[in-house]
């Protein structure tokens, strides 16, 4: 196992990951952020270098960095592998993964969930998996032109840290203080877009996570069917493109309004699914957190 902390090697890795699109997209987004200031304090672990067969991005391990063992939002990893066995061996390594905390793994390969289950059983860790359709906007020029005759009291802007409470309340994965803190960190670290009313209150928004993925695209129910979601999504997508990032997102199969919106915006639905695996040590299952 090796920790890549050399900027030259990390730049090389970024280029190498492009050869394995789309299944390397999650790791690629994380590595891009590391190479552009590393606002979320991530690092990269590989089984070998330069001929790696498995790569994991994880929170930095410096002693002075405080970690919350119950915060699976921040304790998040992206994975990509060329050989399942190499990934499993890396996952089993306690120097690569902190199995004593609640954490999540994200990736775009079917084997991720099965490998997690196999390793977690021996670690006395519970596993919960979820999957989504994966989409990308491959070319900003294919995004439909959006022009709204908005009420003058509405403005197109970006999210502010003061909006994190509202985002936490409206996110299906939120509703707790750890999530609110996580969302506040995302707002401070990565691009976002929103429509504000005349009091600076968000009506519609989308933001970017630590893997350069557009997440939590949401419009308040009373302001839907006004074109706000299309405007916000297009604005953020073009912003990410201008910064050199691939515009990626995910959506539940059953979320038909969002699926229809993305199709109308010429988004490309990928053949691979997005998987998120949350790992919880058995001893934490009965503890309030």
Secondary structure by P-SEA (a helix, b strand, c coil): ccccccaaaaaaaaaaaaaacccaaaaaaaaaaaaccccccccccccccccccbbbbbcccccccccccccccccbbbbccccaaaaaaaaaccccccccccbbbbbcccaaaaaaaaaaaaacbbbbbbbbbbbbccccccccbbbbbccccbbbbbbcccaaaaaaaaccccccaaaaaaaaaaaaccccccccccccccccccccccccccccccccccccccaaaaaaaaaaaaaaaaacccccccccccaaaaaaaaaaabbbbbcbbbbbbbbbccccccccc
